[in-house]
Amino acid sequence: MLNHYEAVFILTPVLSEPQMKETVEKFKKLLTDNGAEIANEEQWGLKKLAYPIQKKSTGFYNLLQFDAEPSLIATLETSFRRDERVLRFLTMRLDKYAYEYAQKRLHGKKQQAEAPAEEIVAEPEIEVKPEENKED
């Protein structure tokens, strides 16, 4: 039976954009080659770390949500540990409530992206007159 998982990993900030994408693709390929189905992928970009890791204060945050066999997690985490580009990682099994929440969040983002942008209507300018100084 496939379980629902979420993996967040932080890549070193010294990577170029192609190197970062290549690293993410490596982990996605590892998952798909072992029978996992990737439900969602998000790149959160370069963020400041709460504390320095390996003398680095920033890192590229990435999220993968996937359905996989429990035995695959050990393989994935071993791959995270062996890759020197990964500063930190966390893999969590989502229970049914967390999975439903993640799906609603994902579909909400897709609907926002597909929704047409509303026109911004400029409001007429209101002329503000300065009050005259009244001396009593």
Secondary structure as a PSIPRED ss2 file (coil, helix, strand):
# PSIPRED VFORMAT (PSIPRED V4.0)

   1 M C   1.000  0.000  0.000
   2 L C   1.000  0.000  0.000
   3 N E   0.000  0.000  1.000
   4 H E   0.000  0.000  1.000
   5 Y E   0.000  0.000  1.000
   6 E E   0.000  0.000  1.000
   7 A E   0.000  0.000  1.000
   8 V E   0.000  0.000  1.000
   9 F E   0.000  0.000  1.000
  10 I E   0.000  0.000  1.000
  11 L E   0.000  0.000  1.000
  12 T C   1.000  0.000  0.000
  13 P C   1.000  0.000  0.000
  14 V C   1.000  0.000  0.000
  15 L C   1.000  0.000  0.000
  16 S C   1.000  0.000  0.000
  17 E H   0.000  1.000  0.000
  18 P H   0.000  1.000  0.000
  19 Q H   0.000  1.000  0.000
  20 M H   0.000  1.000  0.000
  21 K H   0.000  1.000  0.000
  22 E H   0.000  1.000  0.000
  23 T H   0.000  1.000  0.000
  24 V H   0.000  1.000  0.000
  25 E H   0.000  1.000  0.000
  26 K H   0.000  1.000  0.000
  27 F H   0.000  1.000  0.000
  28 K H   0.000  1.000  0.000
  29 K H   0.000  1.000  0.000
  30 L H   0.000  1.000  0.000
  31 L H   0.000  1.000  0.000
  32 T H   0.000  1.000  0.000
  33 D H   0.000  1.000  0.000
  34 N C   1.000  0.000  0.000
  35 G C   1.000  0.000  0.000
  36 A C   1.000  0.000  0.000
  37 E E   0.000  0.000  1.000
  38 I E   0.000  0.000  1.000
  39 A E   0.000  0.000  1.000
  40 N E   0.000  0.000  1.000
  41 E E   0.000  0.000  1.000
  42 E E   0.000  0.000  1.000
  43 Q E   0.000  0.000  1.000
  44 W E   0.000  0.000  1.000
  45 G E   0.000  0.000  1.000
  46 L E   0.000  0.000  1.000
  47 K E   0.000  0.000  1.000
  48 K E   0.000  0.000  1.000
  49 L E   0.000  0.000  1.000
  50 A E   0.000  0.000  1.000
  51 Y E   0.000  0.000  1.000
  52 P E   0.000  0.000  1.000
  53 I E   0.000  0.000  1.000
  54 Q C   1.000  0.000  0.000
  55 K C   1.000  0.000  0.000
  56 K E   0.000  0.000  1.000
  57 S E   0.000  0.000  1.000
  58 T E   0.000  0.000  1.000
  59 G E   0.000  0.000  1.000
  60 F E   0.000  0.000  1.000
  61 Y E   0.000  0.000  1.000
  62 N E   0.000  0.000  1.000
  63 L E   0.000  0.000  1.000
  64 L E   0.000  0.000  1.000
  65 Q E   0.000  0.000  1.000
  66 F E   0.000  0.000  1.000
  67 D E   0.000  0.000  1.000
  68 A E   0.000  0.000  1.000
  69 E C   1.000  0.000  0.000
  70 P C   1.000  0.000  0.000
  71 S H   0.000  1.000  0.000
  72 L H   0.000  1.000  0.000
  73 I H   0.000  1.000  0.000
  74 A H   0.000  1.000  0.000
  75 T H   0.000  1.000  0.000
  76 L H   0.000  1.000  0.000
  77 E H   0.000  1.000  0.000
  78 T H   0.000  1.000  0.000
  79 S H   0.000  1.000  0.000
  80 F H   0.000  1.000  0.000
  81 R H   0.000  1.000  0.000
  82 R H   0.000  1.000  0.000
  83 D C   1.000  0.000  0.000
  84 E C   1.000  0.000  0.000
  85 R C   1.000  0.000  0.000
  86 V E   0.000  0.000  1.000
  87 L E   0.000  0.000  1.000
  88 R E   0.000  0.000  1.000
  89 F E   0.000  0.000  1.000
  90 L E   0.000  0.000  1.000
  91 T E   0.000  0.000  1.000
  92 M E   0.000  0.000  1.000
  93 R E   0.000  0.000  1.000
  94 L E   0.000  0.000  1.000
  95 D C   1.000  0.000  0.000
  96 K H   0.000  1.000  0.000
  97 Y H   0.000  1.000  0.000
  98 A H   0.000  1.000  0.000
  99 Y H   0.000  1.000  0.000
 100 E H   0.000  1.000  0.000
 101 Y H   0.000  1.000  0.000
 102 A H   0.000  1.000  0.000
 103 Q H   0.000  1.000  0.000
 104 K H   0.000  1.000  0.000
 105 R H   0.000  1.000  0.000
 106 L H   0.000  1.000  0.000
 107 H H   0.000  1.000  0.000
 108 G H   0.000  1.000  0.000
 109 K H   0.000  1.000  0.000
 110 K H   0.000  1.000  0.000
 111 Q H   0.000  1.000  0.000
 112 Q H   0.000  1.000  0.000
 113 A H   0.000  1.000  0.000
 114 E H   0.000  1.000  0.000
 115 A C   1.000  0.000  0.000
 116 P C   1.000  0.000  0.000
 117 A C   1.000  0.000  0.000
 118 E C   1.000  0.000  0.000
 119 E C   1.000  0.000  0.000
 120 I C   1.000  0.000  0.000
 121 V C   1.000  0.000  0.000
 122 A C   1.000  0.000  0.000
 123 E C   1.000  0.000  0.000
 124 P C   1.000  0.000  0.000
 125 E C   1.000  0.000  0.000
 126 I C   1.000  0.000  0.000
 127 E C   1.000  0.000  0.000
 128 V C   1.000  0.000  0.000
 129 K C   1.000  0.000  0.000
 130 P C   1.000  0.000  0.000
 131 E C   1.000  0.000  0.000
 132 E C   1.000  0.000  0.000
 133 N C   1.000  0.000  0.000
 134 K C   1.000  0.000  0.000
 135 E C   1.000  0.000  0.000
 136 D C   1.000  0.000  0.000
